[in-house]
Amino acid sequence: MRKYTFIAIGGMLGAILRYYIKNIHIYHYKEVIPLNTLLINISGTFLLSLILTVAFEIYVIDEGLRLGIATGFLGAFTTFSTLCKETVSLMDQGYYYSSISYMGFSAMLGLAAAYFGVIVAREVVSIFISNKNSPSDLG
């Protein structure tokens, strides 16, 4: 039951943050590609890769907490369905090039963010954790 509570709380917070970021007006941005959703999905992909790499390879994270962050928070924060709906909307409006670009950028940047998240977890986070766990030299 505990893990479901973590997932529910994480999902609520992730959905609220996505709603907030989705409604931020980006000044002087006049293109039709939904930049807010793209940024949400790319940042969520990076964080998911980072957190799960840490959880499974570097440092044991409690299962309930891990599920609350990965499945709950980041599952609600990122959204494939919105990406697809916005792509179809762009096509309906006749923005075929923009819809293809949006899907292409989402896929390429998403894969790059996932890769970068793994690399950051393995290199930076593992160094931070190993320094934290090593005895300090007092003499």
C-alpha positions in Angstrom: 0.0 0.0 0.0 2.9 2.3 0.8 4.2 2.3 -2.8 0.8 3.2 -4.2 0.7 6.2 -1.8 4.1 7.3 -3.2 2.9 6.8 -6.8 -0.3 8.8 -6.1 1.5 11.7 -4.4 4.2 11.7 -7.2 1.5 11.6 -9.9 -0.4 14.5 -8.4 2.8 16.7 -8.1 4.0 15.8 -11.6 0.6 16.6 -13.2 0.4 19.9 -11.3 4.0 20.9 -12.4 3.2 19.9 -16.0 0.1 22.0 -16.0 2.0 24.9 -14.6 4.9 24.7 -17.1 2.5 24.0 -20.0 0.8 27.3 -19.3 3.9 29.5 -19.1 4.0 32.0 -22.0 7.3 32.1 -23.7 7.8 35.7 -24.8 8.7 36.3 -28.4 8.2 32.7 -29.4 6.1 32.7 -32.5 6.6 29.2 -33.9 3.8 26.6 -34.0 5.8 23.8 -32.4 4.6 23.4 -28.8 7.9 24.3 -27.1 6.6 23.9 -23.5 5.6 20.2 -24.1 8.9 19.5 -25.8 10.8 20.9 -22.9 8.7 19.0 -20.4 9.2 15.7 -22.2 13.0 16.2 -22.7 13.6 17.2 -19.1 11.5 14.4 -17.8 13.3 11.9 -20.0 16.7 13.1 -18.7 15.5 12.9 -15.1 14.0 9.5 -15.5 17.2 8.1 -17.0 19.3 9.8 -14.3 17.2 8.6 -11.4 16.7 5.0 -12.6 20.4 4.7 -13.4 21.2 5.8 -9.9 18.6 3.6 -8.4 19.6 0.4 -10.3 23.4 0.9 -10.8 24.8 3.3 -8.2 22.8 3.7 -5.0 19.9 1.7 -3.7 16.8 3.8 -3.5 13.7 2.6 -1.6 11.3 0.9 -4.0 8.3 3.0 -2.9 10.3 6.3 -3.3 11.7 5.2 -6.7 8.2 4.3 -8.0 6.8 7.6 -6.6 9.4 9.6 -8.5 9.7 7.5 -11.7 6.2 6.2 -12.3 4.2 8.8 -10.3 5.9 12.1 -10.7 7.7 11.7 -14.0 5.0 9.5 -15.5 2.5 12.3 -14.9 4.9 15.1 -15.8 5.9 13.7 -19.2 3.2 12.8 -21.7 3.3 10.9 -24.9 -0.4 11.4 -25.5 0.0 15.2 -25.5 2.9 14.9 -27.9 0.7 12.9 -30.3 -2.4 15.1 -29.9 -0.3 18.2 -30.6 1.2 16.6 -33.6 -2.2 15.7 -35.0 -3.4 19.2 -34.3 -0.4 20.7 -36.3 -1.3 18.4 -39.2 -5.0 19.4 -39.0 -3.9 23.0 -39.3 -1.8 22.2 -42.4 1.6 22.5 -40.6 3.0 19.3 -42.0 6.6 20.3 -41.8 6.3 21.5 -38.2 4.5 18.3 -37.2 7.2 16.1 -38.7 9.9 18.4 -37.1 8.2 18.2 -33.7 8.1 14.4 -33.8 11.7 14.2 -35.0 13.0 16.7 -32.5 11.1 14.9 -29.7 12.5 11.6 -30.6 16.1 12.7 -31.2 16.3 15.0 -28.2 14.5 12.4 -26.1 17.1 9.8 -26.9 19.9 12.3 -26.4 18.5 13.3 -23.0 18.1 9.6 -21.9 21.7 8.9 -22.9 22.9 12.1 -21.2 21.0 11.1 -18.0 22.7 7.8 -17.9 26.1 9.3 -18.4 25.6 12.0 -15.8 24.4 9.4 -13.3 27.3 7.1 -13.9 30.0 9.8 -13.9 28.9 12.7 -11.8 26.5 11.2 -9.3 28.7 8.1 -8.7 31.6 10.5 -8.0 29.5 12.5 -5.6 28.2 9.4 -3.8 31.6 7.8 -3.6 33.1 11.0 -2.1 30.2 11.2 0.4 30.8 7.6 1.5 34.6 7.7 1.7 36.2 8.5 5.0 37.4 12.1 5.2 41.1 12.7 5.6 41.4 14.7 8.8 45.2 14.5 9.1 
